[in-house]
Amino acid sequence: MDLELEGRVAIVTGASRGLGRAAAVALAAEGTQVYGVARSLDQLESLPAEGDGRIEVAGCDMLDLDAVAALPQQAIDRFGRLDVVINNAGLAPAGAFTDQDDALWAEVFGVNVFAPVALARAAGRHFLKQGSGKIINIASTSGILGKPTLVAYSSSKGAMLQMTKALAGEWARHGIQVNAIAPGAYETHAQRAVLENEEILRRRLRKIPAGRMGMPHEIGPLICLLASPLSDFITGSVFVADGGESSKL
């Protein structure tokens, strides 16, 4: 199926590893020019080699909202247009609720909520003039169900999901689609502590009906579909990708 992504331009945040990197590679494979940004420059620098000339990268601290808001114009200046924004960068510090102070909550919401808002707002001004655009927010099943020891993270991803739905309703008549993906457990750096402990991993997998974690590349086709003009009638939706864990099969 031709997803009609050839020549499109996308910004992907948190592109240095995990799901963000997988999103960048998948979009590039479909012909999209990708502007991948992240704070981890050492890992980000190797990303263009996986994009067949369609990936360019730049450092960006998601806590610097002015820098985040500047990304859409940077993409337009470099590539002549902007069609898609993937809000993927995130923080998920685990710990007892009473041990996580206001500074930590501010950091989590800064990266997981305020940065996506700043990027969506800046891109949205361009999309509104253009009459088209796609915003894909990478949330989490934690934002739907809430998870112990991840209260700040769960709260921030819940906020992202509601922002997705509200913004989708506001912008639908302008030809802009806003959707979210809520991944469950994937074999990424965020799951390192689980993956490195055989017993913890065994217990974790028992909660997933599919019997395994997802692989990062498996998120790529869904991201490409939502970035595609073929999904122009899909907006305000949350796509759960968790091997059946949240459905309690």
C-alpha positions, 0 to 999 in steps of 0.5 A: 500500500502506498501511504503517500508519504514520499516528500513529506516532512516530519519532526520526531522528538526523542529520536535518539533511541527506542520508539522515537528512533523506530518512528524516524526510521520507519517514516524515512523508509516510506519516503518522509524527510525526518528532522530527528531531535533529542538531548542525547547527542551521542546516540542521535548522531548515528541515526542518519545512517539508518535513514537512506539520506532522509534523516537529519538530526539536531540536539534539543532539550525538551525543557527549553520551551523556546528551543522546542517552539523553534523546531517547526520553523527550523524544519521549514527552513531546512526542508521547505515544508512541515507535515507531521509532528511526532511528540515522543520524548518523555521522562518516566522516573519511578519511585514512591509518590511521597519521595517525588518532590515538586521539582521532579513533577515539574521536570516530568510535566515539562518534558511530557506535557509542556514541550508537546504543547509548545511544539504542537502550538508552533507547528499548529500555526503553520498547519492552520495556514497550510490547511493540513497537518498531523500531530501524533502524541506518544502517550502510554497505557499508564496514562489510561490506567495509572501505575503505582510508582509512576504517579507523575508519569501516569498523570502527565500521560493522562494529560497528553491524552486529554490534550490530544482529544481536545485539540483534535476537536478544535482543529478537525475542521481545519484539516489537521488530525491529532491522534495518540498512541498508548504503548505498553511494554516495549524492549527499549532503554526504559525497560532496561531494569526489567529486561536485565532481571530474569525473574522480574522479566518473567513476572512482567511478561505474565501480565501481557497476554501476548507473552512478550514485550513489543519490539520498537520497530513494531510501532513504525507501521502505525505511526506511518499510517497516522502520518499518512494522508490515508488517515485524514478521517481519523482524529482524536483517537488513542491507539493502544499497542500493548499485546492485550495487557490493558484489555485483560483478555 
